[in-house]
Amino acid sequence: MPRVNKITLFVQCLVDGLYPEVGEALLTLFKRLNIQVDCPLDQTCCGQPAFNSGYWKSARIAAKKFIKTFQDAEWIVCPSGSCVSMVKHHYPELFKNDPAWARRAHQIGQRTFELSQFLVDILGVVDLGAVYRGKITYHDSCHLLRTLGVREQPRQLIQHVRETEFIEMRDPDRCCGFGGTFAVKYPEISTAMVDVKVQNIIDSGAEVVTGCDVSCLMNIQGRLSRIGSSVKVLHLAQLLAGQT
């Protein structure tokens, strides 16, 4: 495993604007690992909403800003598989007709990792010393699983949380229906999808559902609260940091 002394934190927009406690949890985890954290204050959106909506010119502007901001970072870590997927897979697509920027996009993509992927695959860490007395289930977010291929890493981390019973829900990789702008454009379909996901979570008997993407968790949390469920929703970073 490579020696890592410092990481640069890529803060997802929803974490920055709505769930700062997730960012705080990351700081707790890396402090526990004696790894210094840098967080560029001038970072902005990675451009995914614009890209997904077909506004590629605007997405390129955001992508160039990201690349310039993080160009000197050795390790870039983000608590979102969706945003990491944008950087690693769609930045090269955005710049396919611009060799110089395509090269820079490819290089920065190689240094960008989702949190659980970085902890397990790069640092070789599966035990963060976390404790939770109860039952936990896990939601596989679409980009994290299908684009980045990250499935076992979060589960390994959860299974090393002390005094926890990990329960796989039915169809854990079934989409929650958020999909970014999809939930805005097709709210009825999105609601029907999240209803299935929420029922699977409740049927598992878990007291907590965790995942690696705040966007999915926000959607799930919203539906759980509307039906009056007591199931708690936590980002994986919060679970590992002890924010339970």
ZADO-1210 file (C-alpha; in nm, 4 decimals, padded with zeros to 6 digits):
<atoms>
<atom x="00.0000" y="00.0000" z="00.0000" code="MET" pos="1"/>
<atom x="00.1309" y="00.3505" z="-00.0798" code="PRO" pos="2"/>
<atom x="00.2190" y="00.5836" z="00.2042" code="ARG" pos="3"/>
<atom x="-00.0392" y="00.8620" z="00.2229" code="VAL" pos="4"/>
<atom x="00.0382" y="01.1675" z="00.4330" code="ASN" pos="5"/>
<atom x="-00.2209" y="01.4081" z="00.2945" code="LYS" pos="6"/>
<atom x="-00.5429" y="01.3919" z="00.0975" code="ILE" pos="7"/>
<atom x="-00.7352" y="01.6697" z="-00.0721" code="THR" pos="8"/>
<atom x="-01.1064" y="01.6687" z="00.0023" code="LEU" pos="9"/>
<atom x="-01.3465" y="01.7056" z="-00.2898" code="PHE" pos="10"/>
<atom x="-01.6702" y="01.8167" z="-00.1224" code="VAL" pos="11"/>
<atom x="-01.9876" y="01.7212" z="-00.3035" code="GLN" pos="12"/>
<atom x="-02.2327" y="02.0134" z="-00.3438" code="CYS" pos="13"/>
<atom x="-02.5052" y="01.8508" z="-00.1342" code="LEU" pos="14"/>
<atom x="-02.2569" y="01.7878" z="00.1461" code="VAL" pos="15"/>
<atom x="-02.1394" y="02.1483" z="00.1320" code="ASP" pos="16"/>
<atom x="-02.4879" y="02.2959" z="00.1202" code="GLY" pos="17"/>
<atom x="-02.7098" y="02.0568" z="00.3148" code="LEU" pos="18"/>
<atom x="-02.5080" y="01.7904" z="00.4965" code="TYR" pos="19"/>
<atom x="-02.1898" y="01.9513" z="00.6347" code="PRO" pos="20"/>
<atom x="-02.1837" y="01.6846" z="00.9062" code="GLU" pos="21"/>
<atom x="-02.0702" y="01.4367" z="00.6401" code="VAL" pos="22"/>
<atom x="-01.7685" y="01.6537" z="00.5653" code="GLY" pos="23"/>
<atom x="-01.6993" y="01.6799" z="00.9372" code="GLU" pos="24"/>
<atom x="-01.7142" y="01.3011" z="00.9598" code="ALA" pos="25"/>
<atom x="-01.4482" y="01.2719" z="00.6897" code="LEU" pos="26"/>
<atom x="-01.2223" y="01.5034" z="00.8846" code="LEU" pos="27"/>
<atom x="-01.2726" y="01.2854" z="01.1927" code="THR" pos="28"/>
<atom x="-01.1824" y="00.9699" z="01.0004" code="LEU" pos="29"/>
<atom x="-00.8646" y="01.1048" z="00.8445" code="PHE" pos="30"/>
<atom x="-00.7563" y="01.2613" z="01.1728" code="LYS" pos="31"/>
<atom x="-00.7985" y="00.9160" z="01.3264" code="ARG" pos="32"/>
<atom x="-00.5728" y="00.7789" z="01.0525" code="LEU" pos="33"/>
<atom x="-00.3154" y="01.0570" z="01.1073" code="ASN" pos="34"/>
<atom x="-00.3626" y="01.1825" z="00.7517" code="ILE" pos="35"/>
<atom x="-00.3636" y="01.5555" z="00.6855" code="GLN" pos="36"/>
<atom x="-00.6630" y="01.6963" z="00.4996" code="VAL" pos="37"/>
<atom x="-00.6555" y="01.9865" z="00.2552" code="ASP" pos="38"/>
<atom x="-00.9859" y="02.1355" z="00.1399" code="CYS" pos="39"/>
<atom x="-00.9590" y="02.3982" z="-00.1366" code="PRO" pos="40"/>
<atom x="-01.2050" y="02.6769" z="-00.0567" code="LEU" pos="41"/>
<atom x="-01.2425" y="02.7769" z="-00.4210" code="ASP" pos="42"/>
<atom x="-01.3744" y="02.4397" z="-00.5382" code="GLN" pos="43"/>
<atom x="-01.7159" y="02.4398" z="-00.7047" code="THR" pos="44"/>
<atom x="-01.9601" y="02.1900" z="-00.8563" code="CYS" pos="45"/>
<atom x="-01.7957" y="01.9225" z="-01.0708" code="CYS" pos="46"/>
<atom x="-02.0467" y="01.9959" z="-01.3475" code="GLY" pos="47"/>
<atom x="-02.2514" y="01.6772" z="-01.3309" code="GLN" pos="48"/>
<atom x="-02.5991" y="01.8414" z="-01.3268" code="PRO" pos="49"/>
<atom x="-02.5141" y="02.0406" z="-01.6389" code="ALA" pos="50"/>
<atom x="-02.3633" y="01.7343" z="-01.8068" code="PHE" pos="51"/>
<atom x="-02.6654" y="01.5172" z="-01.7298" code="ASN" pos="52"/>
<atom x="-02.9000" y="01.7856" z="-01.8624" code="SER" pos="53"/>
<atom x="-02.7126" y="01.8144" z="-02.1909" code="GLY" pos="54"/>
<atom x="-02.5429" y="02.1473" z="-02.1210" code="TYR" pos="55"/>
<atom x="-02.1950" y="02.0289" z="-02.2071" code="TRP" pos="56"/>
<atom x="-02.0527" y="02.3767" z="-02.2641" code="LYS" pos="57"/>
<atom x="-02.1381" y="02.4713" z="-01.9057" code="SER" pos="58"/>
<atom x="-02.0133" y="02.1331" z="-01.7848" code="ALA" pos="59"/>
<atom x="-01.6752" y="02.1966" z="-01.9520" code="ARG" pos="60"/>
<atom x="-01.6436" y="02.5278" z="-01.7680" code="ILE" pos="61"/>
<atom x="-01.7043" y="02.3513" z="-01.4344" code="ALA" pos="62"/>
<atom x="-01.4692" y="02.0675" z="-01.5300" code="ALA" pos="63"/>
<atom x="-01.1858" y="02.3064" z="-01.6183" code="LYS" pos="64"/>
<atom x="-01.2362" y="02.4839" z="-01.2870" code="LYS" pos="65"/>
<atom x="-01.2178" y="02.1510" z="-01.1041" code="PHE" pos="66"/>
<atom x="-00.9038" y="02.0407" z="-01.2870" code="ILE" pos="67"/>
<atom x="-00.7275" y="02.3707" z="-01.2171" code="LYS" pos="68"/>
<atom x="-00.8310" y="02.3658" z="-00.8503" code="THR" pos="69"/>
<atom x="-00.7137" y="02.0092" z="-00.7862" code="PHE" pos="70"/>
<atom x="-00.4229" y="01.9889" z="-01.0303" code="GLN" pos="71"/>
<atom x="-00.1589" y="01.9784" z="-00.7559" code="ASP" pos="72"/>
<atom x="-00.3403" y="01.7253" z="-00.5350" code="ALA" pos="73"/>
<atom x="-00.1792" y="01.3844" z="-00.5018" code="GLU" pos="74"/>
<atom x="-00.4877" y="01.2076" z="-00.3624" code="TRP" pos="75"/>
<atom x="-00.8413" y="01.3430" z="-00.4129" code="ILE" pos="76"/>
<atom x="-01.1143" y="01.1889" z="-00.1971" code="VAL" pos="77"/>
<atom x="-01.4883" y="01.2513" z="-00.2229" code="CYS" pos="78"/>
<atom x="-01.7865" y="01.1173" z="-00.0223" code="PRO" pos="79"/>
<atom x="-01.9849" y="01.0607" z="-00.3423" code="SER" pos="80"/>
<atom x="-01.9568" y="00.7872" z="-00.6024" code="GLY" pos="81"/>
<atom x="-02.1696" y="00.9949" z="-00.8357" code="SER" pos="82"/>
<atom x="-01.9309" y="01.2918" z="-00.8411" code="CYS" pos="83"/>
<atom x="-01.6226" y="01.0702" z="-00.8637" code="VAL" pos="84"/>
<atom x="-01.7825" y="00.8930" z="-01.1575" code="SER" pos="85"/>
<atom x="-01.8266" y="01.2306" z="-01.3281" code="MET" pos="86"/>
<atom x="-01.4588" y="01.3151" z="-01.2909" code="VAL" pos="87"/>
<atom x="-01.3195" y="00.9731" z="-01.3803" code="LYS" pos="88"/>
<atom x="-01.5480" y="00.8780" z="-01.6668" code="HIS" pos="89"/>
<atom x="-01.7202" y="01.1851" z="-01.8090" code="HIS" pos="90"/>
<atom x="-01.4437" y="01.4468" z="-01.7981" code="TYR" pos="91"/>
<atom x="-01.2477" y="01.2608" z="-02.0694" code="PRO" pos="92"/>
<atom x="-01.5705" y="01.2444" z="-02.2695" code="GLU" pos="93"/>
<atom x="-01.6235" y="01.6183" z="-02.2347" code="LEU" pos="94"/>
<atom x="-01.2760" y="01.6869" z="-02.3726" code="PHE" pos="95"/>
<atom x="-01.2531" y="01.4133" z="-02.6368" code="LYS" pos="96"/>
<atom x="-01.1916" y="01.6775" z="-02.9053" code="ASN" pos="97"/>
<atom x="-00.9340" y="01.8688" z="-02.7002" code="ASP" pos="98"/>
<atom x="-00.6226" y="01.6508" z="-02.6511" code="PRO" pos="99"/>
<atom x="-00.4526" y="01.8808" z="-02.3987" code="ALA" pos="100"/>
<atom x="-00.7533" y="01.9003" z="-02.1669" code="TRP" pos="101"/>
<atom x="-00.8376" y="01.5347" z="-02.2243" code="ALA" pos="102"/>
<atom x="-00.4912" y="01.4427" z="-02.0982" code="ARG" pos="103"/>
<atom x="-00.5325" y="01.6614" z="-01.7900" code="ARG" pos="104"/>
<atom x="-00.8789" y="01.5149" z="-01.7280" code="ALA" pos="105"/>
<atom x="-00.7444" y="01.1598" z="-01.7494" code="HIS" pos="106"/>
<atom x="-00.4597" y="01.2371" z="-01.5110" code="GLN" pos="107"/>
<atom x="-00.6811" y="01.3921" z="-01.2461" code="ILE" pos="108"/>
<atom x="-00.9305" y="01.1079" z="-01.2793" code="GLY" pos="109"/>
<atom x="-00.6585" y="00.8608" z="-01.1866" code="GLN" pos="110"/>
<atom x="-00.6058" y="01.0473" z="-00.8582" code="ARG" pos="111"/>
<atom x="-00.9739" y="01.0809" z="-00.7633" code="THR" pos="112"/>
<atom x="-01.1420" y="00.8260" z="-00.5366" code="PHE" pos="113"/>
<atom x="-01.4699" y="00.7689" z="-00.3551" code="GLU" pos="114"/>
<atom x="-01.4242" y="00.7397" z="00.0233" code="LEU" pos="115"/>
<atom x="-01.4799" y="00.3651" z="00.0754" code="SER" pos="116"/>
<atom x="-01.2743" y="00.2868" z="-00.2341" code="GLN" pos="117"/>
<atom x="-00.9875" y="00.4970" z="-00.1015" code="PHE" pos="118"/>
<atom x="-00.9986" y="00.3528" z="00.2506" code="LEU" pos="119"/>
<atom x="-01.0049" y="-00.0112" z="00.1414" code="VAL" pos="120"/>
<atom x="-00.8211" y="-00.0192" z="-00.1920" code="ASP" pos="121"/>
<atom x="-00.5574" y="00.2504" z="-00.1364" code="ILE" pos="122"/>
<atom x="-00.5041" y="00.2612" z="00.2400" code="LEU" pos="123"/>
<atom x="-00.5878" y="-00.1038" z="00.3057" code="GLY" pos="124"/>
<atom x="-00.8056" y="-00.0027" z="00.6016" code="VAL" pos="125"/>
<atom x="-01.1277" y="-00.1853" z="00.6882" code="VAL" pos="126"/>
<atom x="-01.1482" y="-00.1212" z="01.0640" code="ASP" pos="127"/>
<atom x="-01.1926" y="00.2399" z="01.1736" code="LEU" pos="128"/>
<atom x="-01.2711" y="00.1496" z="01.5339" code="GLY" pos="129"/>
<atom x="-01.6399" y="00.2353" z="01.4921" code="ALA" pos="130"/>
<atom x="-01.9097" y="00.0990" z="01.7218" code="VAL" pos="131"/>
<atom x="-02.2855" y="00.0814" z="01.6626" code="TYR" pos="132"/>
<atom x="-02.5180" y="-00.1343" z="01.8701" code="ARG" pos="133"/>
<atom x="-02.7927" y="-00.2283" z="01.6296" code="GLY" pos="134"/>
<atom x="-02.8950" y="-00.3501" z="01.2855" code="LYS" pos="135"/>
<atom x="-02.7708" y="-00.1809" z="00.9704" code="ILE" pos="136"/>
<atom x="-02.8539" y="-00.2245" z="00.6034" code="THR" pos="137"/>
<atom x="-02.6785" y="-00.0780" z="00.2997" code="TYR" pos="138"/>
<atom x="-02.7985" y="00.0854" z="-00.0228" code="HIS" pos="139"/>
<atom x="-02.5852" y="00.0438" z="-00.3367" code="ASP" pos="140"/>
<atom x="-02.5939" y="00.3749" z="-00.5229" code="SER" pos="141"/>
<atom x="-02.6027" y="00.3430" z="-00.9015" code="CYS" pos="142"/>
<atom x="-02.2897" y="00.5321" z="-01.0118" code="HIS" pos="143"/>
<atom x="-02.0802" y="00.3880" z="-00.7321" code="LEU" pos="144"/>
<atom x="-02.1736" y="00.0300" z="-00.8164" code="LEU" pos="145"/>
<atom x="-02.2279" y="00.0357" z="-01.1913" code="ARG" pos="146"/>
<atom x="-01.9721" y="00.2917" z="-01.3038" code="THR" pos="147"/>
<atom x="-01.6974" y="00.2627" z="-01.0423" code="LEU" pos="148"/>
<atom x="-01.7522" y="-00.1050" z="-00.9624" code="GLY" pos="149"/>
<atom x="-01.7484" y="-00.0412" z="-00.5878" code="VAL" pos="150"/>
<atom x="-01.9567" y="-00.3038" z="-00.4069" code="ARG" pos="151"/>
<atom x="-01.7566" y="-00.4934" z="-00.1456" code="GLU" pos="152"/>
<atom x="-01.5559" y="-00.2035" z="-00.0009" code="GLN" pos="153"/>
<atom x="-01.8470" y="-00.0390" z="00.1884" code="PRO" pos="154"/>
<atom x="-01.9649" y="-00.3775" z="00.3109" code="ARG" pos="155"/>
<atom x="-01.6187" y="-00.4623" z="00.4429" code="GLN" pos="156"/>
<atom x="-01.6149" y="-00.1371" z="00.6377" code="LEU" pos="157"/>
<atom x="-01.9638" y="-00.1929" z="00.7788" code="ILE" pos="158"/>
<atom x="-01.8856" y="-00.5502" z="00.8785" code="GLN" pos="159"/>
<atom x="-01.5953" y="-00.4225" z="01.0886" code="HIS" pos="160"/>
<atom x="-01.8164" y="-00.1865" z="01.2885" code="VAL" pos="161"/>
<atom x="-01.8250" y="-00.3413" z="01.6331" code="ARG" pos="162"/>
<atom x="-02.1474" y="-00.4749" z="01.7887" code="GLU" pos="163"/>
<atom x="-02.3343" y="-00.4253" z="01.4593" code="THR" pos="164"/>
<atom x="-02.5604" y="-00.6735" z="01.2837" code="GLU" pos="165"/>
<atom x="-02.5341" y="-00.6148" z="00.9099" code="PHE" pos="166"/>
<atom x="-02.8457" y="-00.7147" z="00.7155" code="ILE" pos="167"/>
<atom x="-02.8681" y="-00.7154" z="00.3373" code="GLU" pos="168"/>
<atom x="-03.1993" y="-00.5720" z="00.2259" code="MET" pos="169"/>
<atom x="-03.3839" y="-00.7204" z="-00.0706" code="ARG" pos="170"/>
<atom x="-03.2419" y="-00.5852" z="-00.4011" code="ASP" pos="171"/>
<atom x="-02.9812" y="-00.3558" z="-00.2395" code="PRO" pos="172"/>
<atom x="-02.8660" y="-00.2419" z="-00.5850" code="ASP" pos="173"/>
<atom x="-03.2136" y="-00.1308" z="-00.6934" code="ARG" pos="174"/>
<atom x="-03.2161" y="00.2419" z="-00.7827" code="CYS" pos="175"/>
<atom x="-03.3725" y="00.4698" z="-00.5218" code="CYS" pos="176"/>
<atom x="-03.5232" y="00.6894" z="-00.7939" code="GLY" pos="177"/>
<atom x="-03.3249" y="01.0065" z="-00.7289" code="PHE" pos="178"/>
<atom x="-03.0982" y="01.0217" z="-01.0324" code="GLY" pos="179"/>
<atom x="-03.0244" y="01.3922" z="-00.9879" code="GLY" pos="180"/>
<atom x="-03.2339" y="01.5833" z="-01.2403" code="THR" pos="181"/>
<atom x="-03.4373" y="01.2664" z="-01.3063" code="PHE" pos="182"/>
<atom x="-03.6274" y="01.3144" z="-00.9807" code="ALA" pos="183"/>
<atom x="-03.7148" y="01.6704" z="-01.0849" code="VAL" pos="184"/>
<atom x="-03.8203" y="01.5831" z="-01.4396" code="LYS" pos="185"/>
<atom x="-04.0116" y="01.2654" z="-01.3514" code="TYR" pos="186"/>
<atom x="-04.1300" y="01.3033" z="-00.9909" code="PRO" pos="187"/>
<atom x="-04.4074" y="01.0430" z="-01.0122" code="GLU" pos="188"/>
<atom x="-04.1717" y="00.7739" z="-01.1431" code="ILE" pos="189"/>
<atom x="-03.9069" y="00.8731" z="-00.8906" code="SER" pos="190"/>
<atom x="-04.1567" y="00.8467" z="-00.6052" code="THR" pos="191"/>
<atom x="-04.2690" y="00.5030" z="-00.7182" code="ALA" pos="192"/>
<atom x="-03.9072" y="00.3868" z="-00.7273" code="MET" pos="193"/>
<atom x="-03.8176" y="00.5218" z="-00.3852" code="VAL" pos="194"/>
<atom x="-04.1329" y="00.3636" z="-00.2391" code="ASP" pos="195"/>
<atom x="-04.0015" y="00.0209" z="-00.3399" code="VAL" pos="196"/>
<atom x="-03.6573" y="00.0993" z="-00.1988" code="LYS" pos="197"/>
<atom x="-03.8002" y="00.2248" z="00.1300" code="VAL" pos="198"/>
<atom x="-04.0194" y="-00.0847" z="00.1691" code="GLN" pos="199"/>
<atom x="-03.7157" y="-00.3071" z="00.1177" code="ASN" pos="200"/>
<atom x="-03.5307" y="-00.1111" z="00.3859" code="ILE" pos="201"/>
<atom x="-03.8191" y="-00.1428" z="00.6327" code="ILE" pos="202"/>
<atom x="-03.8651" y="-00.5122" z="00.5574" code="ASP" pos="203"/>
<atom x="-03.4982" y="-00.5765" z="00.6399" code="SER" pos="204"/>
<atom x="-03.5660" y="-00.4898" z="01.0033" code="GLY" pos="205"/>
<atom x="-03.2644" y="-00.2579" z="01.0165" code="ALA" pos="206"/>
<atom x="-03.2669" y="00.0489" z="01.2363" code="GLU" pos="207"/>
<atom x="-03.0173" y="00.2329" z="01.0137" code="VAL" pos="208"/>
<atom x="-02.9701" y="00.2483" z="00.6390" code="VAL" pos="209"/>
<atom x="-02.6339" y="00.3700" z="00.5186" code="THR" pos="210"/>
<atom x="-02.4778" y="00.4433" z="00.1816" code="GLY" pos="211"/>
<atom x="-02.2018" y="00.6337" z="00.0072" code="CYS" pos="212"/>
<atom x="-02.3991" y="00.9045" z="-00.1767" code="ASP" pos="213"/>
<atom x="-02.5797" y="01.1846" z="00.0036" code="VAL" pos="214"/>
<atom x="-02.8080" y="01.2376" z="-00.2963" code="SER" pos="215"/>
<atom x="-02.9568" y="00.8869" z="-00.2668" code="CYS" pos="216"/>
<atom x="-02.9692" y="00.9091" z="00.1109" code="LEU" pos="217"/>
<atom x="-03.1477" y="01.2451" z="00.0985" code="MET" pos="218"/>
<atom x="-03.4128" y="01.0954" z="-00.1289" code="ASN" pos="219"/>
<atom x="-03.4536" y="00.7888" z="00.0924" code="ILE" pos="220"/>
<atom x="-03.4597" y="00.9984" z="00.4102" code="GLN" pos="221"/>
<atom x="-03.7270" y="01.2249" z="00.2655" code="GLY" pos="222"/>
<atom x="-03.9567" y="00.9352" z="00.1848" code="ARG" pos="223"/>
<atom x="-03.8964" y="00.7598" z="00.5162" code="LEU" pos="224"/>
<atom x="-03.9853" y="01.0766" z="00.7045" code="SER" pos="225"/>
<atom x="-04.3026" y="01.1289" z="00.4999" code="ARG" pos="226"/>
<atom x="-04.4355" y="00.7849" z="00.5888" code="ILE" pos="227"/>
<atom x="-04.3384" y="00.8271" z="00.9532" code="GLY" pos="228"/>
<atom x="-04.0683" y="00.5588" z="00.9634" code="SER" pos="229"/>
<atom x="-03.8194" y="00.5582" z="01.2487" code="SER" pos="230"/>
<atom x="-03.5368" y="00.4161" z="01.0323" code="VAL" pos="231"/>
<atom x="-03.2324" y="00.6420" z="01.0561" code="LYS" pos="232"/>
<atom x="-03.0315" y="00.7419" z="00.7497" code="VAL" pos="233"/>
<atom x="-02.6542" y="00.7896" z="00.7743" code="LEU" pos="234"/>
<atom x="-02.3776" y="00.8400" z="00.5230" code="HIS" pos="235"/>
<atom x="-02.1095" y="00.5728" z="00.5605" code="LEU" pos="236"/>
<atom x="-01.8633" y="00.8385" z="00.6777" code="ALA" pos="237"/>
<atom x="-02.0976" y="00.9314" z="00.9627" code="GLN" pos="238"/>
<atom x="-02.1351" y="00.5687" z="01.0675" code="LEU" pos="239"/>
<atom x="-01.7592" y="00.5122" z="01.0686" code="LEU" pos="240"/>
<atom x="-01.6925" y="00.8389" z="01.2517" code="ALA" pos="241"/>
<atom x="-01.9431" y="00.7588" z="01.5252" code="GLY" pos="242"/>
<atom x="-02.2090" y="01.0172" z="01.4332" code="GLN" pos="243"/>
<atom x="-02.4878" y="00.7792" z="01.5328" code="THR" pos="244"/>
</atoms>
